Amino acid sequence: MNEDLDDFRRLARAFCQKELAPHYARWSRAKQVDRHLWYKAGEVGLLCLSIPEEYGGSGGTFAHEAVLLEEQAYAGDDAWGNSVHSGIVAHYLNSLGTEDQKRRFLPRLASGELVGAVAMTEPGTGSDLQGITTRAVRDGESYVINGSKTFITNGSQAGLIVVVARTKPDDATNDISLIVVETDGLRGFSRGRVLEKVGMHGQDTSEIFFDNVRVSTQNLLGAQEGLGFTQLTQQLVRERLLIAVTAVASMEAAVEQTVTYTKERVAFGREIFNFQNTRFKLAECMTELNVCRAFLDRCIDQYLRSELSDTDAAMVKWWTTDRLSRVADECLQMFGGYGYMAEYPISQAWAAARAQRILGGTNEIMKEIIARSL
């Protein structure tokens, strides 16, 4: 943290408290945020925070993105999919796109005109990228895309989707490519239902379908076909660090809520904070939190210096999300029956925590990545 980030935190906190927190229940019922939220965020410069100013971004760093993610978690919101939009989609374009692609797409992502998504997961494939079946067959100056995707964050609102597809069917090892698809008025493109989830009810998570969808070959990311697996691997370091930021901030919020509750709630004639079991459990949660925070801060520092490895990104992702689940569960227990009531923020945090061990590659995949380095 420094003075610039402190100033930015005040802006991020004000936005999250005003534009996110009051609408959480309504968005949960609607299964998505208001489309106008993206425009509001663009107007105050909260989209594409670490994209260069020449492409419409704010010219900041990953640290600015981390601050905004923290403030979103502190506000109790898990509905707004900006981490995918700004933290992932925009950086695919910034890192891999041509100059023309950057100038065509990034300013519109930064303003909120376009909402971004990544179409990677398919029914039946999960974390297995080698198992995808969506194909993009070249036909003259177009790719013809056929296939389906699921679990797509921002799927029902996305106007720009980075699609993972097979482009070289005769080359089983180097046939995956990334193709940018603009959805507005696109023939053959359709959206399925917004999926019902255990938690994170307000986050738009959808199915999408491609039926002979034609996209210009100019929308291929990278200098040639077949680079997709390497491109995805490079960007997954960033994605996993984003997930870890949310995990630690969510832990902080859960512990703070629980300390406050246990000091106010009276049972058997005294505040439940004064029972030894409560104090010991909170001491354990606070220790877990501080260990995770120290590890996360080290990883952010390494990332800012372009030194964060695939292995460390996998470590911080699985460790912080695993501890989040444990801490959220312990905190909910201290709320007693009220902790299981849906209107209580701790119950929402507990349900949302479970997804973090799956997003960005399951924690089992993270351990496999770590094991390969031993």
C-alpha positions as CSV (number, residue, x, y, z in Angstrom):
1,M,0.0,0.0,0.0
2,N,1.0,3.6,-0.6
3,E,-0.7,7.0,-0.7
4,D,-2.0,6.5,-4.3
5,L,-3.5,3.1,-3.3
6,D,-5.0,4.6,-0.1
7,D,-6.7,7.3,-2.2
8,F,-7.9,4.8,-4.6
9,R,-9.3,2.6,-1.8
10,R,-11.5,5.5,-0.7
11,L,-13.0,5.7,-4.2
12,A,-13.4,2.0,-4.4
13,R,-15.0,1.8,-1.0
14,A,-17.5,4.6,-1.7
15,F,-18.5,2.9,-5.0
16,C,-18.9,-0.5,-3.5
17,Q,-20.9,0.7,-0.6
18,K,-23.2,2.9,-2.8
19,E,-23.5,0.8,-6.0
20,L,-23.1,-2.8,-4.8
21,A,-24.1,-3.4,-1.2
22,P,-27.7,-2.0,-1.4
23,H,-28.6,-4.1,-4.4
24,Y,-27.3,-7.5,-3.4
25,A,-30.7,-9.1,-2.5
26,R,-32.3,-7.8,-5.7
27,W,-29.4,-9.1,-7.9
28,S,-29.6,-12.4,-6.1
29,R,-33.2,-12.8,-7.2
30,A,-32.5,-11.6,-10.7
31,K,-29.4,-13.8,-11.0
32,Q,-27.4,-10.9,-12.4
33,V,-26.3,-7.4,-11.7
34,D,-28.0,-4.4,-13.5
35,R,-26.5,-3.8,-16.9
36,H,-26.2,-0.1,-16.1
37,L,-23.7,-1.0,-13.3
38,W,-21.0,-1.5,-15.9
39,Y,-21.5,1.9,-17.3
40,K,-21.4,3.5,-13.8
41,A,-18.2,1.7,-13.1
42,G,-16.7,2.8,-16.4
43,E,-17.7,6.4,-15.7
44,V,-15.6,6.6,-12.5
45,G,-12.7,4.6,-13.9
46,L,-13.1,1.3,-12.1
47,L,-13.1,-0.9,-15.2
48,C,-9.8,-2.1,-16.8
49,L,-7.8,-0.6,-13.9
50,S,-4.4,-2.0,-15.0
51,I,-4.9,-1.5,-18.8
52,P,-2.8,1.4,-20.3
53,E,-4.5,4.7,-20.6
54,E,-3.9,4.7,-24.4
55,Y,-6.4,1.9,-24.7
56,G,-9.0,3.5,-22.3
57,G,-7.8,1.9,-19.1
58,S,-6.7,3.6,-15.9
59,G,-3.0,2.8,-16.3
60,G,-2.7,1.3,-12.8
61,T,-1.3,-2.0,-11.7
62,F,-2.5,-5.3,-10.3
63,A,-2.4,-3.6,-6.8
64,H,-5.3,-1.4,-7.9
65,E,-7.3,-4.4,-9.0
66,A,-6.6,-6.1,-5.7
67,V,-7.8,-3.1,-3.7
68,L,-11.1,-3.0,-5.7
69,L,-11.6,-6.7,-5.2
70,E,-11.0,-6.3,-1.4
71,E,-13.5,-3.5,-1.2
72,Q,-16.1,-5.6,-3.1
73,A,-15.6,-8.4,-0.7
74,Y,-15.8,-6.1,2.4
75,A,-19.1,-4.7,0.9
76,G,-20.5,-8.3,1.0
77,D,-20.9,-8.5,-2.8
78,D,-20.1,-11.6,-4.9
79,A,-22.4,-10.7,-7.8
80,W,-20.4,-8.3,-9.9
81,G,-18.1,-10.2,-12.3
82,N,-15.6,-7.4,-12.8
83,S,-12.6,-9.6,-11.9
84,V,-13.4,-11.7,-15.0
85,H,-14.2,-8.6,-17.2
86,S,-11.2,-6.4,-16.1
87,G,-8.8,-8.8,-14.5
88,I,-8.9,-11.6,-17.1
89,V,-10.6,-10.7,-20.4
90,A,-9.0,-7.3,-20.8
91,H,-5.6,-8.8,-20.1
92,Y,-6.0,-11.5,-22.7
93,L,-6.5,-8.7,-25.2
94,N,-3.8,-6.4,-23.8
95,S,-1.2,-9.2,-23.6
96,L,-2.1,-11.2,-26.7
97,G,-4.0,-8.9,-29.0
98,T,-2.8,-7.1,-32.1
99,E,-2.7,-3.3,-32.0
100,D,-6.0,-3.2,-34.0
101,Q,-7.7,-5.6,-31.6
102,K,-6.6,-3.6,-28.6
103,R,-7.9,-0.3,-30.1
104,R,-11.2,-2.0,-31.2
105,F,-12.1,-3.7,-28.0
106,L,-10.3,-2.4,-24.9
107,P,-11.8,1.2,-24.8
108,R,-15.3,-0.4,-25.0
109,L,-14.5,-2.7,-22.2
110,A,-13.2,0.2,-20.1
111,S,-16.3,2.3,-20.7
112,G,-18.7,-0.6,-19.9
113,E,-20.1,-0.6,-23.5
114,L,-19.0,-4.2,-23.7
115,V,-19.1,-6.8,-20.9
116,G,-16.4,-9.4,-21.1
117,A,-16.4,-13.2,-20.6
118,V,-14.2,-16.2,-21.2
119,A,-15.8,-19.3,-22.7
120,M,-13.5,-22.1,-21.6
121,T,-15.4,-24.8,-19.7
122,E,-17.7,-27.2,-21.5
123,P,-20.2,-29.8,-20.3
124,G,-18.3,-32.9,-19.3
125,T,-14.8,-31.3,-19.4
126,G,-14.4,-29.4,-16.2
127,S,-10.7,-28.5,-15.7
128,D,-9.6,-30.7,-18.6
129,L,-8.7,-28.2,-21.4
130,Q,-7.5,-31.1,-23.6
131,G,-11.1,-32.4,-23.6
132,I,-12.8,-29.5,-25.2
133,T,-14.8,-30.2,-28.3
134,T,-15.9,-26.7,-29.5
135,R,-14.4,-26.3,-33.0
136,A,-13.5,-23.2,-35.1
137,V,-13.0,-24.4,-38.7
138,R,-11.4,-21.9,-41.1
139,D,-13.5,-21.0,-44.1
140,G,-11.9,-18.3,-46.2
141,E,-11.5,-15.2,-44.1
142,S,-13.8,-16.6,-41.3
143,Y,-13.9,-19.1,-38.6
144,V,-17.1,-21.2,-38.3
145,I,-17.6,-22.0,-34.6
146,N,-19.7,-24.9,-33.3
147,G,-20.0,-26.1,-29.7
148,S,-21.4,-25.2,-26.3
149,K,-19.9,-23.8,-23.1
150,T,-21.1,-23.7,-19.5
151,F,-20.4,-22.0,-16.2
152,I,-19.6,-18.8,-18.1
153,T,-19.3,-15.8,-15.7
154,N,-21.1,-12.7,-17.2
155,G,-22.5,-15.1,-19.9
156,S,-26.0,-13.5,-20.2
157,Q,-24.7,-9.9,-20.4
158,A,-21.4,-10.5,-22.3
159,G,-20.9,-8.6,-25.5
160,L,-17.4,-9.8,-26.0
161,I,-16.3,-13.4,-25.3
162,V,-12.9,-15.0,-25.6
163,V,-13.7,-18.4,-26.9
164,V,-11.4,-21.4,-26.4
165,A,-11.8,-23.7,-29.5
166,R,-10.0,-26.3,-31.5
167,T,-8.7,-24.9,-34.8
168,K,-6.3,-27.7,-36.0
169,P,-8.2,-31.0,-35.6
170,D,-5.3,-33.0,-37.1
171,D,-2.8,-31.8,-34.4
172,A,-3.9,-33.1,-31.0
173,T,-1.2,-31.3,-29.0
174,N,-1.3,-27.8,-30.5
175,D,-4.8,-27.4,-31.8
176,I,-6.4,-25.0,-29.2
177,S,-6.8,-21.3,-30.1
178,L,-8.4,-18.3,-28.5
179,I,-10.9,-16.3,-30.7
180,V,-12.6,-13.1,-29.8
181,V,-16.4,-13.1,-30.5
182,E,-18.6,-10.1,-30.4
183,T,-22.1,-11.3,-29.7
184,D,-24.4,-8.4,-30.7
185,G,-26.6,-9.5,-33.5
186,L,-24.3,-12.5,-34.2
187,R,-26.2,-15.2,-36.2
188,G,-26.0,-18.7,-34.7
189,F,-25.0,-17.4,-31.2
190,S,-27.4,-18.1,-28.4
191,R,-27.5,-18.0,-24.6
192,G,-29.0,-20.7,-22.4
193,R,-30.3,-20.3,-18.9
194,V,-28.6,-18.5,-16.1
195,L,-27.6,-21.3,-13.8
196,E,-28.8,-22.0,-10.3
197,K,-25.9,-22.1,-7.9
198,V,-25.4,-23.0,-4.2
199,G,-24.1,-19.6,-3.5
200,M,-23.1,-16.4,-5.4
201,H,-26.8,-16.2,-6.6
202,G,-26.4,-12.7,-8.0
203,Q,-23.5,-13.5,-10.3
204,D,-24.5,-14.2,-13.9
205,T,-23.3,-17.7,-14.7
206,S,-24.7,-19.0,-17.9
207,E,-24.6,-21.5,-20.8
208,I,-23.8,-20.3,-24.3
209,F,-24.1,-22.0,-27.7
210,F,-22.4,-21.7,-31.1
211,D,-24.3,-23.0,-34.2
212,N,-22.3,-22.3,-37.3
213,V,-21.2,-18.9,-35.9
214,R,-19.0,-16.9,-38.3
215,V,-16.2,-14.8,-36.9
216,S,-13.4,-13.0,-38.9
217,T,-10.0,-14.6,-38.8
218,Q,-8.8,-11.1,-37.7
219,N,-10.3,-12.0,-34.2
220,L,-7.7,-14.8,-33.6
221,L,-5.6,-13.9,-30.5
222,G,-1.9,-14.5,-31.2
223,A,0.3,-14.7,-34.3
224,Q,-1.0,-18.1,-35.3
225,E,-3.4,-20.9,-34.5
226,G,-2.6,-23.5,-31.9
227,L,-1.1,-21.2,-29.2
228,G,-4.2,-21.3,-27.0
229,F,-2.9,-23.7,-24.4
230,T,0.2,-21.7,-23.7
231,Q,-1.8,-18.5,-23.7
232,L,-4.2,-19.8,-21.2
233,T,-1.5,-21.1,-19.0
234,Q,0.2,-17.7,-18.9
235,Q,-3.0,-15.9,-17.9
236,L,-4.1,-18.4,-15.4
237,V,-1.3,-17.2,-13.0
238,R,-3.1,-13.9,-12.9
239,E,-6.6,-15.4,-12.6
240,R,-5.5,-17.6,-9.6
241,L,-4.0,-14.6,-7.8
242,L,-7.2,-12.7,-8.3
243,I,-9.1,-15.6,-6.7
244,A,-6.7,-15.6,-3.8
245,V,-7.3,-11.8,-3.2
246,T,-11.0,-12.4,-3.0
247,A,-10.5,-15.4,-0.7
248,V,-8.4,-13.5,1.8
249,A,-10.6,-10.4,1.8
250,S,-13.7,-12.6,2.3
251,M,-11.9,-14.2,5.3
252,E,-11.2,-10.8,6.8
253,A,-14.9,-9.8,6.4
254,A,-16.1,-13.0,7.9
255,V,-13.9,-12.8,10.9
256,E,-14.8,-9.1,11.5
257,Q,-18.5,-9.9,11.3
258,T,-18.1,-12.8,13.7
259,V,-16.1,-10.9,16.3
260,T,-18.8,-8.1,16.3
261,Y,-21.6,-10.6,16.6
262,T,-20.1,-12.6,19.4
263,K,-19.5,-9.5,21.4
264,E,-23.2,-8.5,21.0
265,R,-24.9,-11.9,21.3
266,V,-25.7,-12.9,24.9
267,A,-26.2,-16.6,26.0
268,F,-26.3,-18.0,29.5
269,G,-26.0,-14.5,30.9
270,R,-22.9,-13.3,29.1
271,E,-21.6,-12.4,25.7
272,I,-20.6,-15.5,23.7
273,F,-17.3,-13.9,23.0
274,N,-16.4,-14.5,26.6
275,F,-16.7,-18.2,26.4
276,Q,-13.3,-19.9,26.0
277,N,-14.4,-22.0,23.0
278,T,-15.5,-18.9,21.1
279,R,-12.3,-17.0,21.9
280,F,-10.1,-20.0,20.9
281,K,-12.0,-20.5,17.7
282,L,-11.6,-16.8,16.8
283,A,-8.0,-17.0,17.7
284,E,-7.5,-19.9,15.2
285,C,-9.4,-18.0,12.5
286,M,-7.4,-14.9,13.0
287,T,-4.2,-16.9,12.8
288,E,-5.3,-18.6,9.6
289,L,-6.2,-15.2,8.2
290,N,-2.9,-13.6,9.0
291,V,-0.9,-16.5,7.5
292,C,-2.9,-16.3,4.3
293,R,-2.5,-12.5,4.2
294,A,1.3,-12.7,4.5
295,F,1.5,-15.3,1.8
296,L,-0.8,-13.4,-0.5
297,D,1.1,-10.1,-0.1
298,R,4.3,-11.9,-1.0
299,C,2.7,-13.3,-4.1
300,I,1.3,-9.9,-5.1
301,D,4.7,-8.4,-4.7
302,Q,6.2,-11.1,-6.9
303,Y,3.6,-10.6,-9.5
304,L,4.2,-6.9,-9.6
305,R,7.8,-7.6,-10.3
306,S,6.9,-10.3,-13.0
307,E,8.4,-13.0,-10.8
308,L,5.3,-15.0,-9.7
309,S,5.6,-18.7,-10.8
310,D,2.9,-21.1,-11.9
311,T,3.7,-23.1,-8.8
312,D,3.3,-20.2,-6.3
313,A,0.1,-19.1,-8.0
314,A,-1.3,-22.6,-7.6
315,M,-0.1,-22.6,-4.0
316,V,-1.7,-19.3,-3.0
317,K,-4.9,-20.2,-4.8
318,W,-5.5,-23.5,-3.2
319,W,-4.3,-22.6,0.2
320,T,-6.3,-19.3,0.6
321,T,-9.5,-20.8,-0.8
322,D,-9.2,-23.9,1.4
323,R,-8.6,-21.8,4.5
324,L,-11.5,-19.5,3.5
325,S,-13.9,-22.5,3.5
326,R,-12.6,-23.5,7.0
327,V,-12.8,-20.0,8.4
328,A,-16.2,-19.3,7.0
329,D,-17.5,-22.5,8.4
330,E,-16.1,-21.8,11.9
331,C,-17.6,-18.3,11.8
332,L,-21.0,-19.5,10.7
333,Q,-21.1,-22.0,13.6
334,M,-20.6,-19.1,16.1
335,F,-23.8,-17.5,14.7
336,G,-25.8,-20.5,15.7
337,G,-29.1,-20.9,14.0
338,Y,-29.0,-17.4,12.6
339,G,-25.8,-18.3,10.7
340,Y,-27.9,-20.6,8.5
341,M,-30.5,-18.0,7.6
342,A,-30.0,-16.8,4.1
343,E,-30.4,-13.1,4.9
344,Y,-27.3,-13.1,7.2
345,P,-24.1,-12.1,5.3
346,I,-22.1,-14.9,7.0
347,S,-24.4,-17.5,5.4
348,Q,-23.8,-15.9,2.0
349,A,-20.1,-15.8,2.6
350,W,-20.1,-19.5,3.6
351,A,-22.0,-20.6,0.5
352,A,-19.8,-18.4,-1.8
353,A,-16.6,-19.7,-0.3
354,R,-17.3,-23.2,-1.5
355,A,-17.0,-22.2,-5.2
356,Q,-13.5,-20.7,-4.7
357,R,-12.0,-24.1,-4.4
358,I,-13.3,-25.0,-7.9
359,L,-12.9,-21.7,-9.8
360,G,-9.7,-21.1,-11.8
361,G,-9.0,-24.9,-11.8
362,T,-9.9,-27.1,-8.9
363,N,-7.7,-27.3,-5.9
364,E,-6.8,-30.8,-6.8
365,I,-5.4,-29.5,-10.1
366,M,-3.5,-26.9,-8.2
367,K,-1.8,-29.7,-6.1
368,E,-1.0,-31.5,-9.4
369,I,0.7,-28.4,-10.7
370,I,2.7,-28.0,-7.5
371,A,3.7,-31.7,-7.5
372,R,5.2,-31.4,-11.0
373,S,7.7,-28.9,-9.6
374,L,9.0,-31.2,-6.9
